[in-house]
Amino acid sequence: MKKLIWLLPLSFILYACPFESKVPLEHGPTEAIDSSLLGYWYGIIKDGSDFFGIEALDITRQTDSIYSVIRYGKSIKGDIISPDTAYFTGYTSWVGDQRFMNIESSILNVITKKKKAPPIVQTEKVYYLAAFEIHHDTLRMKTISENFLPVHKDFHSPEELKQTVIALTGEKKNIYDDLYSLSYRKIPRPQPTKPF
């Protein structure tokens, strides 16, 4: 039994993942930039929520309806904790009365077929979907969980994905990932320090 204890943290990490979709909830932006979303958002720590460390979001305007999002965080590999920065774009849409951020990212796939053949490198566009609300200086994000459906399904259109989210939230099912549901507080953007 003691030999299997190391599997607990690993199973927790593998189980708790945000849903990666090939399609967003809408084909494109449905509204203009909300200026209250722009700024530097620092993660609010609560008991147990800092498993991967503190994170921050830097949200700026890319176009009139698309946001640029930089996520500053930490990654843990063994005893080493290192900075982890990710770059995204996103836009908002609605499902009923709930606003969502459709966060676009790219995943790099390296495919090796034969021993002597060079690997094939492909870029795949994925979307992460997060319900959000802003109250004063607090931003609360709830990311849709990888396990929001009992059986894995590939969605082929935004309409199909949106109807599934509407049906599940209408049934009062929790479709959100607790590990990736965080609150942030807006603070002034940190300024680089001057060298001595």
N, C-alpha and C positions, 0 to 999 in steps of 0.2 A: 504493500500500500504506500509506504513512504517513497518508494521509487517513482510512483506515478504522480506525486504532489506537484512536480514541476509542470505537469500538463495543465493545471488549473489556470495559471496566468496566460498560457498560450491559447487555451480554448476561449478564454475571455476576449483576447485580442482578435482572434479569428471570427468569433461570433458577432462582435459588435463592429459592424462596418456600415457606412452610408450606402444607400442605393445608387448604383451607377446606371444611368439610362442612356440609350442611344438617341432618345428623343426628349425634348423639353415638354413642359406643360402647355406651351403655346408655340406656334411657328416663329414668332418674333415678339419684340416688346409690345405691350398693350398700353403703356402709359409713359409719360415723360419722366425724366429723372426726378426723384423726390429729394430735395435739398436736405431734408432732415436726416437722410441716410449717409450723406457725405461726411467724412471725417475719420478720425482715428478712434477705434473702439478697442478698449482693453478688457480682456476676459476677467469676469468676476469669479473668484474662487469660492467654492463651497465644499463641504466635506466630501472627499472622494472624487470630486470633479477634475482634479488636477493630475489624473493618472498619467497623462502624457505631458504635463507641464502647462504653464500659462501660455495663452496665445492672445494675439491681437489681430485686428482687421483694419486695414487702411483702405477705405472706400473713396474713390474719386470718380469724377465724370470722364467717361471716354468719348461719348457722343451725347446728343440730346436725350437718348433713351437707353443707353448702355453704360453700365458701371465697370470700372476697373477695380478689381479686388486683389489686394496683396494680403496673404495670411502669413503672419509671423508666428512661429511656434517652436517646439522642440521635438526632436526624435530621439528615441532611446534604443541603443543597440548594446546589449550586455551592460557593462559598467560605464559606457560612454554616452554622455548626453551632448547632443550637438544641435546647433540652430537648424531649423527647417523652415524654409520660405517657399511659398507656392504662389503662383500668379494665375488669376482667373479673370474672366469677364462674366457679366451677368446682367439680367434684366428681370423686371418684376411682371407678374401676372396674377390673376385672381382665380380662385376656385371657391365659388360661393362668396361668402363674406371674408374669407381668409386670403391674405396676400402671400405670395410665394416668390422666392428668388430662384430663378433658373440660372444655375452657376455652370458655366461652360469651362471645360478643361480638355487637355489632350493627354492621352496615354501612349507611350512609346512601346510598341511590341517588336521584339527581336525574334525572328523565326529561323531556326536552323533545320535544314532538311537533310543534307548530306555532310559527311565529315569534311570533304575537301571544298565544298561549295561555300561561297561567302554567305553570311547570314542575310536575311531579308529584313529590312527595317521598315515598319509601317506605323503611321500615326493614326490613332483612332480618337474621334471626338466623343466625349462623354459629358453628361449633365448630372449634377447633383442638385437635388430639389429640397428647399428648406422653407417652411412656413416661418414668417417673422412678424413681430410687432414691435413698435417703438412706443415707449411711455417715458416722457420727459427725456432724461439723458441715458436711458437704458434700452438696449436692443436685445431682444430675445429671439434666438434662432432655434428652430426644431427641425433637424434634418430627417428626411424620410429614410427609414431603416431598410437595409438590404433584405430583411426578412418580413417586410410588410405584407407579403403574400405568402400563404402556406407552401406554394409551389412556385419555383422560379419561372418567370415569364418574360419573354422579349417583346417589348411594345414596338409597334411599327408606325404609329402616328401619335402626335400630341393628343388628338381627340380620344384615342383609346386609353392612353395613360390618364388623362384628365377624368374620364368617366369612371375609371377604376378608383381613383382617389375620391371622387364624389361618393361613390357607392360605399366605400369602406368608412369614410368619415361620417356618412349618413347613418351607418350601423353602429356608430360610436366606437369603432375599433381604433386602437392605438397603432398608428402607422409610423411613429417617430422613434428614433434611436436615442435612448437616454444618454449614452456616452457622447454623442455628437449634438446634443441639445444644450446650448450654452447661453449665458447672458453676458453682455458686454456693457461697459460704461464708457460714454464718450469723454475723452480727455484731450487736452491740447496735443497736437502732433509733436512727438519728441524731436528735438533739434540736435543735429550732430554736435559733438563736443569739439572744442577748439584744441588743437595740439598745443603742447607746452612750448 
